[in-house]
Amino acid sequence: MSGKRIAIAIDGPSGAGKSTTAKIVARKLKILYVDTGALYRTVGLYVRDQGVDMHDAEAVRNLLPQIRISVKYENGAQATYLNGENPGEKIREPDISMYASAVSAIPQVRAFLLETQKEIARHNSVVMDGRDIGTVILPDADLKVFLSAPDEVRAGRRCEELRAKGIQTSVEEVLADMRKRDADDSSRDVAPLKPADDAVLLDNSGMSADETADEIIRLMFWRYKKKRKFNFSYRIIRALLRGPVYLFNNIHVRGREYEPTADQGPYILACNHIFWCDPLILDAVTRWQEAHYMAKKELLAIPVFGRFLRSLGVFPIDRSGKDVDAIKRAILMVNTGTALGIFPQGHRNPGVDPRKTVIHNGVALIASRTHAPILPVGMRTKDMVHKTFRRTEVIFGKPIPWEELLEHGGREKDYNRMTEYIFSRICDLVESKDE
């Protein structure tokens, strides 16, 4: 897929776990979490502190010119500022939930905050949670999920959350407030609480927050895969090239049982680099419908050849320095279900023992941002020098899960140590004996 921004909308009633789940999804996909409820709570807080009746729409509207709300991201978390000050946990107090529900029913308040939310999504890949994200804020979101759970389950969750913050309350009190807010949110004339027509309904009553987040990521993967444009040129060129590539390179594949299938999700393919056509060889032997590879930008600058490579899913990287855009693009590709091929050596090393070559840690960096498994692949030929019709072996190794890679990186997530481990596994495959 291309490096386009993605948007995930998570809606549902209070206590469904929207915020907790959205934060986990954002962390795992390395995209921005936008707490839209905090915006309405901030308005509600101001209304309460001014002593204004939350149900007096005209009085609330008259306060809007006095309110300045801004959003900042501090230490990876959203901080909502009210007139230049961070109200912190005040917006999470129980009575503020009722104020937030009341003011959110006022059209002028919703219009007041609508542009703020849309502006964030225009410039970032985001996960937003709220009550009308899929219906109003992000009607074109890539994935819309409506979370739900029985009232008692939601009340229990919310009560534990409040107590953890030092707010003493009872399940009965929370349940009563929750049911009243559900009724108010569902019956209001403007943007009522309801699933979008194309939303996935997900009852997470028997699921942890991590399990719910994993299910949303899985749904995102399949939804994105279905939305991905059918690349006719890629399919046709790949089909036409597969036979000649196998023939002229005399390819023999081992370890096929280790290659992840399409329904197992995205992965990072890491291989040693011998010949300029190594990406073509890997593309020919893998079973993924679409895979992408990094290549130095100079190759893709060649008029005809560059266009040919792009049609096969190759994208440029500037090796003269840290190409942040290329890394971000690679991360987004993996996070949205695309297989990514990387050569840690960075350039071809014909006739050289791979253990004696210089390697780069981009593969570990991308793995740490995506938590995708690494598929080590060893490629070898006689004297490690490619010649037409000379036997070329492609050996798939056992995938390296993120948890295993993290053990070798240590707490500091040392990318160099991670990359050394990945490449040692690749070299082991290159040196392995024929079965």
ABEGO torsion letter per residue (X at the ends): XBABBBBBBBBEBBGAGAAAAAAAAAAAAGBBBBBAAAAAAAAAAAAAAAGBBAABAAAAAAAAAABBBBBBBBGGBBBBBBGGBBAEAAAABAAAAAAAAAAAABAAAAAAAAAAAAAAAAABBBBBBEAAAAAAABAABABBBBBBBBAAAAAAAAAAAAAAAGBBBBAAAAAAAAAAAAAAAAABABGBBBBBAABBBBBAAABBAAAAAAAAAAAAAAAAAAABBBBAAAAAAAAAAAAAAAAAAGBBBBGAAABBBAAAEBBBBBBBBABAAAAAAAAAABABABBBBBBBAAAAABAAAAAAAAAAGBBBBBAABBBAAAAAAAAAAAAAGBBBBBBAAGBBBBGBBAAABBBBAAAAAAAAAAGBBBBBBBBBBBGGBBBBGBBBBBBBBBBBBAAAAAAAAEAAGBAAAAAAAAAAAAAAAAABBBX
